[in-house]
Amino acid sequence: MTAEPRSAMVSLDGVRKSFGSHEVLKDINLSVAPGEVCCIIGPSGSGKSTILRCINRLVRIDGGEVTVDGLRVTDPTVKDVDLRRRVGMVFQQFNLFPHMSALRNVTLAPRKVLGLSAAEAEARALSLLGKVGLAEKAGSYPAQLSGGQQQRVAIARALALEPKVMLFDEATSALDPEITGEVLAVMRELAAEHTTMICVTHEMGFPREVGTHVVFMDGGSIVEEGPPRSVFENPQAERTKAFLSKVL
Amino acid sequence: MNAYLHALPALLGRGLLATVTISVASMLIALVGGFGIGLLRALRNPLVDAAAIAYVEILRGIPLLVLMFFVCFGLPQLGIGIDAAPAAIVALGLWGAANGAEIVRGALVSIPRGQSEAGVALGLGRIAVLRSIVLPQALRRTVAPFMSLFTAIVESSSLAALIGVKEILETVRVDIENDATLWTPLLLTALALYFAINFPVSLASQRLERKLG
């Protein structure tokens, strides 16, 4: 399913980004419709993570335009906070705040950004921790949690602002293989609820089973994209074929 | 023995008091100044940064004793009159603040970038990220180096003897000049006094670190 640009939740048009003399993104065009699960695959250093970081302004783009729920990231009148409360982000290294309990990790943004009362924020956080299966760990600190549990708390934290789109930056790459499943299960559940998701992943099972759209990147460009079935089973570009033959 | 006992009251009284006063006042300046400058640098304003870097590098690049001489004897010639004890506090405090600023800056940059990035991605502003996420984690990492700085300040307060402040060392020196047999007992007493000031600082550091951990 290809979305019309007008109805896109996230769209990138001609996005360019360089770090120094290194061109990380070369004319990226991508459109993600509401409810879509867009999975970006490709070798390390191909610019996958940078795409995500351009969407919530963690990285400023050099050219082109990114639009999130109608907000243009290059528009200086669009405030960071308005953009970021629409975009939840989950990191490879979890990045939980180690000096806060799981509950406080999740309540921080609702309190500081949305101005919720302590009671409101806690109610929301507890329900989100319940959703990721960790209600009983609300009082635990990150150091007391396994990697999989930490990442599930991080997902709950990102959901706490009720974002319109969730970005997953290699959410399972730092986890032992046997516990990636519990994180993927949460991501599957979000997909089943029609959460708009953009996932950079080294995991090929998830895009195959859950993805609605797969993007293969190499060298800062989108080489090939389409429904998972066509990209995985009938890749057209030689580079896609070569990459898939190595990872599948 | 009699001469030693005769010398003790001045040492334990005025001398100890002067050392403690100079040390504690300098520690406070180092603490407040260090956090002030260190946090200003976290704002990443180029002008503020340049001023802070210049201050830190100059103060750390000159001998403390020379700085003390300058404050005590140089400033009065420039029309800024200052007594010896306050001059010692100013010099030690300025020197301590420069070292304290580096401690705070080092602790702030030691917090992984992913931490502030996660805060920013959650919509928090720069100040909120600093206050809620980075500073609480950095604070604990400042405790041990600040306690080292504090003990260095206590030890360096003895330099004030050279500008005539009647602190522990200067009190001892005057008594020794009158009676050379007092060298060993008085200097041992002075060493014990410095240790008696510094040891609790060390203990407090360990307790504070545990508390913040």
Boltz contact constraints between the chains, C-beta under 6 A:
constraints:
  - contact:
      token1: [A, 56]
      token2: [B, 121]
      max_distance: 6.0
  - contact:
      token1: [A, 81]
      token2: [B, 123]
      max_distance: 6.0
  - contact:
      token1: [A, 84]
      token2: [B, 123]
      max_distance: 6.0
  - contact:
      token1: [A, 85]
      token2: [B, 123]
      max_distance: 6.0
  - contact:
      token1: [A, 89]
      token2: [B, 121]
      max_distance: 6.0
  - contact:
      token1: [A, 93]
      token2: [B, 114]
      max_distance: 6.0
  - contact:
      token1: [A, 95]
      token2: [B, 114]
      max_distance: 6.0
  - contact:
      token1: [A, 95]
      token2: [B, 118]
      max_distance: 6.0
  - contact:
      token1: [A, 97]
      token2: [B, 133]
      max_distance: 6.0
  - contact:
      token1: [A, 99]
      token2: [B, 136]
      max_distance: 6.0
  - contact:
      token1: [A, 99]
      token2: [B, 137]
      max_distance: 6.0
  - contact:
      token1: [A, 109]
      token2: [B, 122]
      max_distance: 6.0
  - contact:
      token1: [A, 112]
      token2: [B, 124]
      max_distance: 6.0
  - contact:
      token1: [A, 112]
      token2: [B, 128]
      max_distance: 6.0
  - contact:
      token1: [A, 113]
      token2: [B, 123]
      max_distance: 6.0
